[in-house]
Amino acid sequence: MSETSYDVKIWNIETRRGKTKTSYRVVWFVAGQRFDEKLDTHAHAESVRSDLVAAARRGEAFHCTRGLPVSMLRNEADMPFFAFACKYIDMKWPRAAAKSRAGNADALASALPAMLKTTRGMPDDKVLRRALTGWAFNMKRRDDAKPPEIEDALKWVASNTLPTSRLSDLAKLREVLDQISLKLDGKQAAAKTVGRKRAVIHNMLEYADELKLVTANRLSEVKWTAPKTVRAIDKRVVINPSQARKLLTAVGAQKVDTAPRRSSGPMLKAFFAVMYYAALRPEEAAMLSKPDLQLPERGWGELLLSETAPIAGAAWTDSGGRRDRRQLKQRGRGEVRTVPSPPPLTAILHAHLAEHGVAADGRLFRSLVGGDLAESTIARVWDNARRAVLTEAEYASPLGRRPYDLRHACVSTWLAGGVPSTQCAEWAGHSVAVLHQIYAKVIAGLESAAHQRIEEALGWTEGMDEDQ
């Protein structure tokens, strides 16, 4: 099929009146393919349409995938996708969190095979993926020395990707979506992973549209069904208060990991406790400092949270550390979230301070040598506690399998205790809508208790007549 066509039909301007704003749409067809451009004023729309009509009258060919006359095509439209992907990474990098940087690189590396001109001479899939995520799509490492196979892979991909303008083609966009839905082994990726990658592709297309490399971001036009994402928690993961107390005791009782090393267990009892009693995320607990504690000798206190440190990997952080220290999720720098500390947690935190003190910078939780907590250490200590406390069947089940499940248990306890969902959402650090999605099954299970409270408020008992 030719890339250009003289089969062009240009429609009259469409006027679309919204509740608050009227827009104008220029619509035209090239070789039967519809193109349109939405504009804010009729004068602007008329100007665009006039340019298209003039080009058609001059006998100019129109590009079949971009929809524009050849004279309007900018040189940048021929920018290879690999070059554009690197440009997009560079645009996002300065303001992106470390995990977002890694996520952007992963999404573009997943999409790139759909934008190859050929597979002739193509490097091994794993080598190509490593070259893209480890160097090309990482601003920190792009100019670093590379192994020979990585150098060769990057030279090959730089010469063998299609023009970015091909992303104006719905069929090509479908290929990209199909590609990001697969893992390296060809199996279907998890729904949450696909959703995250699709969001990156959408944002990338917005940038391509901004640079006039595509006619428009047409991703929403693709009739493509994404895998279903399950956001509600599995109630089987939620531990009860008795199990929580036993598990925390088991964490504190761990004496030896691998002789002759000391165990991190005793120091991490309070780490897991702040997740269970105050719903902290693991990355928030990692940054909890002594000045954040507003605790009486006993009873109810408060935790004042302002920092988080998710694990992203040293290659993606500005500091070169594995944890990316930054403000709380979806909050501005310096913004504080206040969370209550119930009496059991207050006691555990006082015991932690008395026995283990704090790091040089005031952090409560650190490695045995004072550094950042490693994800592997947290997982190992928690697994040891589960193995010690739970039955064989419980250990094999999802019950409290991840430390993050302690946060779920906390929020579930708040809801079961009658705390309003707005307050639960504020303490947990997300919106009420997200709370209702994640804890939908828990909230549904509380209906009978809610019914009983309503009956008590109405003064109604079984057997009463309607007019009583």
C-alpha positions in Angstrom: 0.0 0.0 0.0 1.3 3.5 -0.9 2.1 5.9 1.9 0.3 8.7 0.0 -3.0 9.1 -1.8 -4.9 11.6 -4.0 -8.2 10.2 -2.8 -9.1 13.1 -0.5 -12.6 14.3 0.7 -12.9 17.3 3.0 -16.2 17.8 4.9 -17.7 21.0 6.2 -16.8 22.1 9.7 -18.7 20.3 12.5 -19.9 22.5 15.4 -20.3 20.7 18.7 -22.0 22.6 21.5 -21.2 21.5 25.0 -22.6 22.7 28.3 -19.9 25.2 28.9 -17.9 25.4 25.6 -18.4 25.1 21.9 -15.8 23.4 19.8 -15.3 23.1 16.0 -14.0 20.0 14.3 -12.4 19.8 10.8 -13.0 16.4 9.3 -11.5 14.9 6.2 -10.8 11.5 4.6 -7.7 10.2 2.9 -8.1 6.9 1.0 -11.2 6.2 3.1 -9.4 6.8 6.4 -11.0 9.5 8.6 -9.0 12.3 10.2 -10.2 15.1 12.3 -8.9 18.1 14.3 -10.7 19.7 17.2 -10.3 23.5 17.5 -11.6 26.1 19.9 -12.8 28.8 17.4 -14.6 28.7 14.1 -12.0 31.1 12.5 -9.2 28.7 13.4 -11.1 25.7 12.1 -11.9 27.6 8.8 -8.2 28.4 8.4 -7.2 24.7 8.8 -9.9 23.5 6.4 -8.9 26.2 3.9 -5.3 25.0 3.9 -6.4 21.4 3.3 -8.7 22.4 0.5 -6.0 24.5 -1.2 -3.5 21.6 -1.0 -6.1 19.2 -2.5 -6.8 21.7 -5.3 -3.1 22.0 -6.1 -3.1 18.2 -6.7 -0.9 17.4 -3.7 -0.8 13.9 -2.3 -1.9 13.4 1.3 -0.1 11.0 3.7 -2.3 8.0 4.4 -1.4 7.5 8.1 -0.8 11.2 9.0 -3.6 12.6 6.9 -1.7 15.7 6.0 -0.7 17.1 2.6 3.0 16.3 1.9 3.8 20.0 2.0 2.6 20.2 5.6 4.6 17.3 6.9 7.4 18.4 9.1 10.8 16.8 8.9 10.3 15.7 12.5 7.5 13.4 11.4 10.2 11.1 10.2 11.8 10.9 13.6 12.5 7.2 14.3 10.5 5.8 17.2 13.6 4.9 19.1 14.9 8.5 19.0 11.5 9.8 20.0 11.3 7.3 22.9 14.6 8.6 24.2 13.4 12.2 23.8 10.2 11.3 25.8 12.3 9.7 28.6 14.5 12.8 28.8 11.4 15.1 29.0 9.9 13.1 31.8 13.0 12.4 33.8 13.7 15.6 35.8 10.3 15.7 37.5 9.5 12.0 37.7 9.8 9.8 40.8 12.4 7.0 40.5 9.7 4.3 40.3 8.0 6.3 37.5 11.3 6.5 35.6 11.7 2.8 35.8 8.1 2.3 34.8 8.4 4.6 31.8 11.4 2.7 30.6 9.7 -0.7 31.1 6.6 0.4 29.2 8.5 1.8 26.2 10.8 -1.2 26.0 7.7 -3.4 26.0 6.1 -1.4 23.2 9.2 -1.0 21.0 9.1 -4.4 19.2 5.8 -3.3 17.6 7.6 -0.4 16.1 10.4 -2.3 14.4 11.0 -2.1 10.6 12.4 -5.6 10.5 13.6 -8.4 12.8 16.5 -9.3 10.5 19.7 -9.2 12.6 17.7 -8.5 15.7 19.5 -9.1 19.0 18.3 -11.6 21.5 15.1 -10.4 23.2 16.6 -10.3 26.7 19.7 -8.5 25.5 17.6 -5.9 23.7 15.4 -5.4 26.7 18.4 -5.0 28.9 20.0 -2.5 26.5 16.8 -0.4 26.5 15.9 -0.4 30.2 19.5 -0.4 31.4 21.0 2.3 29.2 19.0 3.8 26.4 15.9 4.7 28.5 18.0 5.7 31.6 19.4 9.2 31.5 21.9 8.5 34.2 23.5 5.5 32.4 23.0 6.3 28.7 26.5 7.6 28.2 28.2 5.1 30.5 30.5 2.4 29.2 28.5 -0.6 27.9 29.3 -4.3 27.3 29.9 -5.0 23.6 26.6 -6.9 23.1 24.7 -3.9 24.5 26.5 -1.5 22.2 25.6 -3.7 19.2 22.0 -4.0 20.3 21.6 -0.2 20.6 23.2 0.4 17.2 20.9 -2.1 15.6 17.7 -0.7 17.2 18.7 2.9 16.4 18.6 2.0 12.7 15.6 -0.3 12.6 12.6 1.5 14.1 9.7 2.9 12.2 8.9 6.6 12.0 6.9 7.9 15.0 4.2 9.1 12.6 3.1 5.5 12.2 1.5 5.8 15.6 -1.3 7.8 13.9 -2.4 4.4 12.4 -5.0 2.6 14.5 -3.8 -0.8 13.3 -0.3 0.1 14.5 -1.6 1.3 17.9 -3.4 -2.0 18.3 -0.1 -3.8 17.7 1.5 -1.6 20.4 -1.3 -2.4 22.9 -1.0 -6.1 22.1 2.7 -6.0 22.6 2.6 -4.3 26.1 0.1 -6.9 27.3 2.7 -9.7 27.0 5.6 -10.7 29.1 9.0 -11.5 27.6 8.0 -15.2 27.6 4.9 -14.4 25.5 2.4 -15.0 28.3 -0.3 -12.5 29.3 1.0 -9.9 31.7 -1.0 -9.0 34.9 -3.9 -6.6 34.4 -2.3 -4.0 36.7 0.9 -4.1 34.8 -0.9 -3.7 31.4 -2.9 -0.7 32.8 0.3 1.0 34.0 2.0 0.5 30.7 -1.0 1.7 28.7 -1.1 4.9 30.8 2.6 5.6 29.8 1.8 5.0 26.1 -1.2 7.4 26.3 1.1 10.1 27.9 3.8 9.4 25.3 1.2 9.9 22.5 0.1 13.2 24.0 3.8 14.3 23.8 4.0 13.1 20.2 0.9 15.1 19.4 2.4 18.1 21.1 5.5 17.8 18.8 3.3 17.3 15.8 4.8 13.9 15.1 1.3 12.3 14.9 -2.0 13.8 13.7 -3.6 13.2 17.2 -3.5 10.8 20.1 -5.9 8.2 18.8 -5.4 5.5 21.5 -9.0 5.8 22.7 -10.2 5.0 19.2 -8.7 1.5 19.2 -11.4 -1.1 20.0 -9.2 -3.0 22.4 -10.1 -4.8 25.6 -7.6 -4.5 28.4 -7.4 -7.3 31.0 -9.7 -6.8 33.9 -8.1 -5.3 36.9 -9.1 -6.4 40.4 -8.6 -3.6 42.9 -10.6 -5.0 45.8 -8.5 -6.8 48.4 -8.9 -10.5 48.9 -10.5 -10.8 52.4 -8.4 -14.0 52.9 -5.2 -11.9 53.4 -6.6 -10.0 56.4 -5.3 -11.2 59.7 -7.3 -10.8 62.9 -6.1 -8.9 66.1 -5.0 -12.2 67.8 -3.0 -13.3 64.8 -1.4 -9.9 64.5 -0.3 -9.8 68.2 1.3 -13.3 67.8 3.0 -12.4 64.6 4.5 -9.2 66.0 5.7 -11.2 69.1 7.3 -13.7 66.7 9.1 -10.9 64.9 10.5 -9.5 68.1 11.6 -13.0 69.3 13.8 -13.7 66.2 17.4 -13.9 67.5 19.5 -15.2 64.7 19.2 -15.1 60.9 22.3 -17.0 59.8 24.9 -17.6 62.5 27.0 -15.7 63.5 25.0 -12.7 62.2 22.5 -10.9 64.4 18.8 -10.8 63.5 17.0 -7.7 62.3 13.8 -9.1 63.8 13.7 -7.3 67.2 14.4 -4.0 65.5 11.6 -4.6 63.0 8.8 -5.4 65.5 7.8 -1.7 65.6 8.2 -1.5 61.8 5.5 -4.0 61.2 3.5 -2.6 64.1 3.1 0.8 62.5 1.7 -0.9 59.4 -0.8 -2.9 61.4 -1.9 -0.3 63.9 -1.5 2.9 61.8 -1.9 1.7 58.2 1.5 3.0 57.1 2.8 1.9 53.7 6.2 0.1 54.0 7.9 3.0 52.3 6.3 5.4 54.8 7.4 3.3 57.7 11.0 3.3 56.4 11.1 7.1 56.8 9.4 7.3 60.2 11.7 9.5 62.5 11.6 10.4 66.2 10.4 13.9 65.5 7.4 12.4 63.8 6.2 10.8 67.0 3.8 12.7 69.2 3.4 10.1 72.0 2.3 10.3 75.6 3.8 7.9 78.1 0.8 5.6 77.4 -2.5 5.8 75.6 -3.4 7.4 72.3 -0.7 9.4 70.4 -0.1 10.6 66.8 2.3 10.0 64.0 3.1 12.9 61.7 4.1 11.6 58.3 5.7 13.8 55.7 8.2 11.6 53.8 8.3 8.3 52.0 11.1 6.2 50.5 9.9 3.6 48.0 12.5 1.1 46.7 13.3 1.9 43.1 16.9 0.8 42.5 20.1 2.9 42.5 20.0 3.2 38.7 16.8 5.4 38.9 17.3 7.6 41.9 19.1 11.0 41.9 20.9 10.0 45.1 22.3 6.7 43.8 20.6 4.9 46.8 18.0 2.1 46.3 15.3 4.1 48.1 13.9 7.3 46.5 13.3 9.7 49.4 10.5 12.1 48.5 7.2 13.6 49.7 4.1 11.5 50.6 2.2 9.8 47.7 0.0 12.3 45.8 0.9 15.1 48.2 3.1 18.2 48.0 6.6 18.5 49.5 6.3 19.1 53.2 2.6 18.3 53.5 1.9 16.2 56.6 -0.6 13.4 57.1 -1.6 12.7 60.7 -2.4 9.2 61.8 -3.5 8.1 65.3 -1.3 5.8 67.4 -3.5 3.5 69.5 -2.3 2.4 73.0 -0.7 -0.9 71.9 1.4 0.9 69.2 2.4 3.7 71.6 3.8 1.1 73.9 5.7 -0.7 71.2 7.2 2.5 69.9 8.4 3.5 73.4 10.0 0.0 73.8 11.7 0.4 70.4 13.2 3.7 71.3 14.4 2.4 74.6 16.0 -0.7 73.2 17.2 0.3 69.7 17.3 4.1 69.7 17.4 5.8 66.3 19.8 6.2 63.4 22.1 9.3 63.1 19.4 11.1 61.0 16.6 10.2 63.5 15.0 7.3 61.6 13.6 4.5 63.7 14.2 1.7 61.3 17.5 0.9 59.5 19.7 -2.0 58.7 22.0 -3.5 61.4 24.8 -1.3 60.1 22.6 1.9 60.0 21.7 2.0 56.3 18.4 1.8 54.6 16.2 -1.2 55.2 16.5 -3.8 52.5 13.4 -5.2 51.0 14.9 -8.7 51.3 15.4 -8.3 55.0 11.8 -7.2 55.6 10.5 -10.1 53.6 12.7 -12.7 55.3 11.8 -11.5 58.8 8.1 -11.5 58.1 8.2 -14.9 56.4 10.0 -16.3 59.5 7.3 -14.9 61.7 4.5 -16.4 59.6 6.2 -19.8 59.6 6.5 -19.7 63.4 3.0 -18.6 64.2 0.6 -19.9 61.5 -0.5 -23.5 60.9 0.8 -25.2 57.8 -2.5 -24.6 56.0 -2.5 -20.9 57.0 1.1 -20.4 56.0 0.3 -21.8 52.5 -2.7 -19.6 52.2 -2.7 -15.8 51.3 -3.2 -14.9 55.0 -0.9 -12.0 55.7 1.5 -13.2 53.0 2.9 -9.8 52.3 3.9 -7.2 54.9 1.6 -4.8 53.0 -1.3 -6.9 54.1 -0.8 -5.5 57.6 -2.0 -2.1 56.2 -5.1 -3.8 54.7 -5.8 -5.4 58.1 -5.5 -2.0 59.8 -8.0 -0.2 57.5 -10.4 -3.2 57.7 -10.3 -2.9 61.5 -11.0 0.8 61.3 -14.0 0.1 59.1 -15.3 -2.7 61.2 -15.0 -0.5 64.3 -17.4 2.0 62.7 -14.9 4.7 61.7 -16.4 6.7 58.8 -14.9 6.0 55.4 -13.9 9.6 55.0 -11.8 9.5 58.1 -10.3 6.1 57.2 -9.3 7.5 53.8 -7.7 10.5 55.4 -5.7 8.4 57.8 -4.7 5.8 55.1 -3.6 8.6 52.7 -5.9 8.0 49.7 -9.3 9.1 48.4 -12.7 7.9 49.6 -13.3 6.5 46.0 -10.1 4.4 46.2 -11.0 3.2 49.7 -14.4 2.1 48.5 -12.8 0.2 45.5 -10.1 -1.5 47.5 -12.2 -2.4 50.6 -15.6 -2.9 48.8 -15.9 -6.5 50.1 -15.0 -5.5 53.7 -17.6 -2.6 53.6 -20.2 -4.9 52.2 -19.6 -7.3 55.1 -20.5 -4.5 57.5 -24.0 -4.0 56.2 -25.7 -6.2 58.9 -24.0 -4.2 61.7 -25.1 -0.9 60.0 -28.6 -2.2 59.7 -28.6 -3.0 63.4 -27.4 0.5 64.3 -30.1 2.1 62.2 -32.8 -0.1 63.9 -31.5 1.1 67.3 -31.6 4.7 66.1 -35.2 4.3 65.0 -36.1 2.5 68.2 -37.5 -0.4 66.2 -37.6 -4.0 67.4 -38.8 -7.2 65.8 -42.6 -7.5 65.9 -43.4 -3.8 66.1 -46.2 -2.6 63.8 -45.4 0.1 61.2 -47.5 2.7 63.1 -45.8 2.1 66.4 
